[in-house]
Amino acid sequence: MGGRRAKTFSEYVVSSDALLAKIPDKLSFEQAATINLGAAISFIALYRELKLPRPQEHKVFDNPEYILVRNTF
């Protein structure tokens, strides 16, 4: 833990705009704050538990299978 990137309890942080998204009008700040939670859980399930190759590994499969990941608000 710690280091320069861990800013969990910071009041203000500096971030790349590639990591940010506009909060949809129909969501409150609190609801929008949980969106990444679903992505993190999906990441853990797909890449840690199912041992799927991460996208940056660029593996090619002879018979690819597809997985639908769906999120609802």
C-alpha positions in Angstrom: 0.0 0.0 0.0 1.0 3.6 -0.2 3.2 5.0 -2.8 2.6 7.9 -5.1 -0.5 6.5 -6.9 -2.6 5.6 -3.8 -4.8 8.6 -3.2 -7.9 6.9 -1.8 -8.6 9.5 0.9 -7.4 12.6 -0.9 -9.7 15.5 -1.2 -8.3 16.4 -4.6 -6.4 14.4 -7.1 -4.8 14.9 -10.5 -5.8 12.4 -13.2 -5.5 11.9 -16.9 -8.7 12.8 -18.8 -8.6 9.2 -20.3 -9.5 7.9 -16.8 -12.5 10.2 -16.3 -16.1 10.1 -17.5 -19.0 12.5 -17.3 -21.7 11.5 -14.8 -24.9 10.8 -16.7 -27.7 13.2 -15.8 -29.9 10.4 -14.4 -27.3 9.3 -11.8 -26.4 10.9 -8.5 -22.8 11.4 -7.6 -23.0 8.5 -5.1 -24.5 6.2 -7.8 -21.8 7.2 -10.3 -19.1 6.6 -7.7 -20.0 2.9 -7.7 -19.8 2.3 -11.5 -16.1 1.3 -11.3 -16.9 -1.2 -8.6 -18.7 -3.3 -11.2 -15.7 -3.0 -13.5 -13.3 -4.1 -10.8 -15.5 -7.1 -9.9 -15.7 -8.1 -13.5 -12.0 -7.8 -13.9 -11.4 -10.0 -10.9 -13.9 -12.6 -12.1 -12.6 -12.8 -15.7 -8.9 -12.4 -15.3 -8.1 -13.8 -11.9 -10.7 -16.4 -11.3 -11.3 -17.7 -14.8 -7.6 -17.1 -15.8 -8.5 -15.4 -19.1 -5.6 -13.6 -20.8 -5.6 -9.9 -20.2 -6.4 -7.7 -23.2 -2.8 -6.4 -23.4 -1.5 -9.9 -23.9 -3.0 -9.9 -27.4 -3.5 -13.7 -27.5 -5.2 -15.2 -30.6 -7.4 -18.3 -30.1 -8.3 -20.9 -32.7 -11.9 -21.2 -31.4 -12.7 -18.1 -29.4 -15.6 -18.1 -27.0 -17.5 -14.9 -26.1 -18.6 -13.7 -22.7 -21.3 -11.1 -22.2 -20.7 -8.7 -19.4 -23.8 -6.6 -18.7 -24.2 -3.7 -16.4 -27.6 -2.2 -15.5 -28.2 0.9 -13.5 
